[in-house]
Amino acid sequence: MDDETLYMTMLFDFFGELLTEKQREYFDLYHNEDLSLSEIAERAGISRQGVYDIITRAEKSLVQMENKTGVVGKWLRTRNELQRAETIANELIRMTHGHGESAELVKELVLSLEELKN
């Protein structure tokens, strides 16, 4: 999966319910099920251009929603920082050889960070 498809899929996960039913269906078939425009058109009984237009409008709507809210960008930054904090905490456990009161506190921190990531 290329970066653009991954980004579009993330936008869809966050904002997909705000699309029309047809936009959701065609977007999902194209990006998540990896069907071609022709395959979707054949299933739907419309032209390839019609499918393209619906998917393009859906993508444009998703990008506009992200531009207005910044939700996906914030989620990605938060996820990265949680991963960074978890890496630092694991390094602290290693440095304390996993023993002592400090190590126990750091282990609790790691569990909390993992819970936040899920």
C-alpha positions as CSV (number, residue, x, y, z in Angstrom):
1,M,0.0,0.0,0.0
2,D,1.5,3.3,-1.0
3,D,1.6,6.4,1.2
4,E,-1.2,8.1,-0.7
5,T,-3.5,5.1,-0.4
6,L,-2.6,4.7,3.3
7,Y,-3.4,8.4,3.9
8,M,-6.7,8.2,2.1
9,T,-7.6,5.1,4.0
10,M,-6.9,6.8,7.3
11,L,-9.1,9.8,6.3
12,F,-11.8,7.3,5.4
13,D,-11.5,5.6,8.8
14,F,-11.9,9.0,10.5
15,F,-14.4,10.7,8.3
16,G,-16.0,8.0,6.1
17,E,-19.4,8.2,7.8
18,L,-19.7,11.8,6.6
19,L,-19.7,10.6,2.9
20,T,-22.7,9.5,1.0
21,E,-23.5,5.8,0.9
22,K,-22.4,5.6,-2.7
23,Q,-19.1,7.5,-2.0
24,R,-18.4,5.2,0.9
25,E,-19.1,2.1,-1.1
26,Y,-17.0,3.0,-4.2
27,F,-14.2,4.5,-2.1
28,D,-14.0,1.3,0.0
29,L,-14.0,-0.9,-3.1
30,Y,-11.3,1.1,-4.8
31,H,-8.9,1.8,-1.9
32,N,-9.6,-1.0,0.5
33,E,-10.7,-3.9,-1.7
34,D,-8.3,-2.8,-4.5
35,L,-10.8,-3.1,-7.3
36,S,-10.2,-1.2,-10.5
37,L,-12.5,1.6,-11.7
38,S,-13.7,-0.7,-14.5
39,E,-14.5,-3.5,-12.0
40,I,-16.5,-1.1,-9.8
41,A,-18.3,0.3,-12.9
42,E,-19.2,-3.1,-14.1
43,R,-20.6,-4.0,-10.6
44,A,-22.5,-0.8,-10.3
45,G,-23.8,-0.6,-13.9
46,I,-22.3,2.8,-14.5
47,S,-19.5,4.2,-16.6
48,R,-15.9,4.1,-15.5
49,Q,-15.9,7.9,-15.6
50,G,-18.9,8.0,-13.2
51,V,-17.0,5.8,-10.7
52,Y,-13.9,8.0,-11.0
53,D,-16.0,11.2,-10.4
54,I,-17.6,9.7,-7.3
55,I,-14.3,8.5,-5.8
56,T,-12.6,11.8,-6.7
57,R,-15.4,13.8,-4.9
58,A,-15.2,11.5,-1.9
59,E,-11.4,12.0,-1.7
60,K,-11.7,15.7,-2.1
61,S,-14.4,15.8,0.7
62,L,-12.1,13.7,3.0
63,V,-9.1,16.0,2.4
64,Q,-11.3,19.1,3.1
65,M,-12.5,17.6,6.3
66,E,-9.0,16.9,7.4
67,N,-7.8,20.4,6.4
68,K,-10.6,21.9,8.5
69,T,-10.2,19.7,11.6
70,G,-6.6,18.4,11.5
71,V,-7.8,15.3,13.4
72,V,-5.8,12.7,11.5
73,G,-2.6,14.8,11.7
74,K,-3.0,15.2,15.4
75,W,-3.7,11.5,15.8
76,L,-0.5,10.6,13.9
77,R,1.6,13.1,16.0
78,T,0.1,11.7,19.2
79,R,0.7,8.1,18.1
80,N,4.4,8.9,17.2
81,E,4.9,10.7,20.6
82,L,3.4,7.7,22.4
83,Q,5.8,5.4,20.6
84,R,8.7,7.7,21.4
85,A,7.7,7.8,25.1
86,E,7.4,4.0,25.1
87,T,10.9,3.6,23.6
88,I,12.3,5.9,26.3
89,A,10.6,4.0,29.0
90,N,11.9,0.7,27.8
91,E,15.4,2.2,27.7
92,L,14.9,3.2,31.3
93,I,13.9,-0.3,32.2
94,R,17.0,-1.6,30.5
95,M,19.2,0.9,32.3
96,T,17.8,-0.1,35.7
97,H,18.2,-3.8,34.7
98,G,14.5,-4.2,35.4
99,H,15.0,-4.1,39.1
100,G,14.0,-1.6,41.9
101,E,11.3,0.8,42.6
102,S,12.2,3.0,39.6
103,A,12.0,0.1,37.2
104,E,8.6,-0.9,38.6
105,L,7.3,2.7,38.0
106,V,8.6,2.7,34.5
107,K,7.0,-0.7,33.8
108,E,3.7,0.8,34.9
109,L,4.3,3.8,32.6
110,V,4.9,1.4,29.7
111,L,1.6,-0.4,30.4
112,S,-0.2,3.0,30.5
113,L,1.4,4.0,27.2
114,E,0.4,0.7,25.6
115,E,-3.1,1.2,26.8
116,L,-3.2,4.7,25.2
117,K,-2.0,3.4,21.9
118,N,-4.9,0.9,21.8
